[in-house]
Amino acid sequence: MDECWNALQGQPDLAWDLDAISDRAEAIAFLQRFENRLCVYSGYVQKLYSNYSFVVPQSDHGDITVLPDEQAWHDTFHDIPAHAVAPTGVHILPGETLGRSGLYLKIPHGNRLVASAELPFQQGLKLLIQRYQARGEDFLPVLVKGDLREYEARMPSLHLHRIDLTRLGHCSQLSRNAIKGAIAEHLLGLFRQG
């Protein structure tokens, strides 16, 4: 186990700083709702993890660490360059932020002059999938370090990045399909929960 921790210390993308979050316990509880529901990308090692655990320090300080499951080598995707991972501007919010229950998606409008839409998770996800498909792309959301943020009312939120399969020129179609399948499978679990 010590070897795993030592290896993690050398991977700064897997240690997420929570010091800027006002309510640390609430942010951790919110983040843990997404454990193994959204894949996590580390640009430092250019890997995408779909099977992992969040390790929370016992104290009120310190980083939360993403610990990949070393036994699940088939759930780790290698050689994913950082330029293939892009921010979406989409945020997952707890419904309490809006005076509601459940999860919501804050989706930016295509025109920057138009306000973002805040939709229930399932409805928002369907909209995003349709929007990306209309452009001939896939909506493949992932998390990266720094995606856990505070929303306007000091509630936790998660910003989503996405994998752009067209930027994985070196990957075979089989590898691209495996990445797409892993993200979709996890997203389906979140869709059912959301």
C-alpha positions in Angstrom: 0.0 0.0 0.0 2.9 2.4 0.7 4.1 1.9 -2.8 0.7 3.0 -4.1 0.8 6.1 -2.0 4.3 7.0 -3.0 3.4 6.6 -6.7 0.4 8.8 -6.2 2.5 11.6 -4.7 4.3 11.8 -8.1 1.0 12.2 -9.9 -0.3 15.7 -9.1 -3.4 15.4 -11.3 -4.8 12.7 -8.9 -4.5 14.9 -5.7 -7.3 17.4 -5.7 -6.9 20.4 -3.4 -10.1 21.4 -1.5 -8.7 24.4 0.4 -10.7 26.9 -1.7 -14.0 25.1 -0.9 -16.0 26.7 1.9 -17.9 23.7 3.1 -15.4 20.9 2.7 -17.6 18.1 4.1 -20.4 19.0 1.8 -18.1 19.2 -1.2 -16.6 15.7 -0.4 -20.1 14.2 0.0 -21.2 15.7 -3.4 -18.0 14.5 -5.1 -18.4 11.0 -3.7 -21.8 10.7 -5.4 -19.9 10.5 -8.7 -17.2 7.9 -7.7 -17.0 5.4 -10.5 -19.9 7.2 -12.3 -17.7 9.6 -14.2 -14.3 8.7 -15.6 -11.3 10.7 -14.3 -8.5 11.9 -16.6 -4.9 12.6 -15.6 -3.0 14.6 -18.1 0.2 14.1 -16.1 0.3 10.4 -17.0 -2.1 10.7 -20.0 -4.5 8.1 -18.6 -8.3 7.8 -18.2 -9.5 5.9 -15.2 -13.0 4.4 -15.1 -12.5 2.3 -11.9 -11.1 4.2 -8.9 -11.8 5.4 -5.4 -11.7 8.8 -3.8 -9.5 8.7 -0.7 -10.4 11.3 1.8 -7.9 12.4 4.5 -9.1 11.8 8.1 -8.3 15.4 9.0 -10.1 18.6 7.9 -7.1 19.4 5.7 -5.3 17.8 2.8 -6.2 16.8 -0.7 -8.7 14.2 -1.8 -6.9 11.6 -3.8 -8.1 9.6 -6.8 -6.8 6.1 -6.3 -7.1 4.0 -9.5 -8.0 0.3 -9.0 -4.7 -1.4 -9.9 -6.5 -4.8 -10.3 -8.8 -3.3 -13.0 -6.1 -2.7 -15.7 -8.8 -3.1 -18.4 -10.6 0.0 -17.0 -7.6 2.2 -17.5 -7.0 3.8 -20.9 -3.4 4.9 -21.8 -1.8 7.4 -24.1 -4.7 9.9 -24.1 -3.0 13.3 -24.9 -4.1 16.4 -23.0 -5.2 18.1 -26.2 -7.9 15.4 -26.6 -9.5 16.6 -23.4 -11.5 19.9 -23.5 -13.6 21.9 -21.1 -17.3 21.9 -21.9 -18.5 24.8 -19.7 -21.2 22.4 -18.4 -21.6 22.1 -14.6 -23.4 19.4 -12.5 -25.2 21.1 -9.6 -27.1 19.8 -6.7 -30.8 20.7 -7.0 -30.6 22.5 -3.7 -28.7 25.2 -5.4 -31.8 26.0 -7.4 -34.3 25.3 -4.5 -35.0 21.8 -6.0 -34.0 18.2 -5.5 -31.9 15.9 -7.6 -29.0 16.8 -9.9 -29.1 19.6 -12.5 -26.9 20.5 -15.4 -26.0 24.1 -16.1 -25.5 24.1 -19.9 -24.1 27.2 -21.7 -26.0 28.4 -24.7 -24.1 28.3 -28.1 -24.4 32.1 -28.1 -22.4 33.7 -25.3 -25.0 36.5 -25.0 -27.7 34.1 -24.1 -28.0 32.8 -20.5 -27.1 29.2 -19.6 -29.9 26.7 -19.2 -30.3 24.9 -15.9 -32.1 21.6 -16.6 -32.8 18.4 -14.6 -29.9 16.0 -15.1 -31.6 13.5 -17.5 -33.2 16.2 -19.6 -29.9 18.1 -19.8 -27.9 15.0 -20.7 -30.3 14.2 -23.5 -29.9 17.8 -24.8 -26.1 17.6 -24.7 -26.0 14.3 -26.5 -28.3 15.7 -29.2 -26.3 18.9 -29.5 -23.0 17.0 -29.9 -24.5 14.5 -32.3 -25.8 17.3 -34.5 -22.2 18.4 -34.9 -21.1 14.8 -35.7 -19.4 14.4 -32.3 -19.9 12.4 -29.1 -20.5 13.8 -25.7 -18.0 11.9 -23.5 -17.8 13.7 -20.2 -14.8 13.2 -17.8 -13.5 14.8 -14.7 -10.0 16.4 -14.3 -8.3 18.0 -11.4 -9.9 21.3 -10.5 -13.4 20.3 -11.7 -14.8 20.3 -8.2 -15.8 24.0 -7.6 -18.2 26.1 -5.7 -21.3 27.5 -7.4 -22.8 30.9 -6.7 -24.5 29.9 -3.5 -21.3 28.2 -2.1 -22.8 24.9 -3.1 -20.4 22.3 -4.7 -20.5 21.8 -8.4 -18.6 19.7 -10.9 -17.4 21.2 -14.2 -17.2 18.6 -16.9 -14.5 18.1 -19.5 -14.9 15.8 -22.5 -12.8 13.4 -24.5 -12.7 14.3 -28.2 -12.2 11.0 -30.0 -11.2 12.8 -33.2 -8.0 13.9 -31.4 -6.9 10.4 -30.7 -5.3 9.8 -34.0 -2.9 7.2 -32.7 -5.7 5.0 -31.2 -7.3 2.2 -33.1 -11.0 2.2 -33.7 -11.3 -0.7 -31.2 -9.6 1.5 -28.5 -11.8 4.5 -29.3 -14.9 2.3 -29.0 -13.7 0.9 -25.7 -13.2 4.5 -24.3 -16.6 5.5 -25.6 -18.2 2.4 -24.2 -16.6 2.8 -20.7 -17.7 6.5 -20.5 -21.2 5.7 -21.8 -21.6 2.8 -19.3 -20.7 4.9 -16.4 -22.8 7.8 -17.6 -25.8 5.5 -17.9 -25.4 4.6 -14.2 -25.4 8.3 -13.3 -28.4 8.9 -15.6 -30.4 6.3 -13.7 -29.3 7.8 -10.4 -29.7 11.5 -11.4 
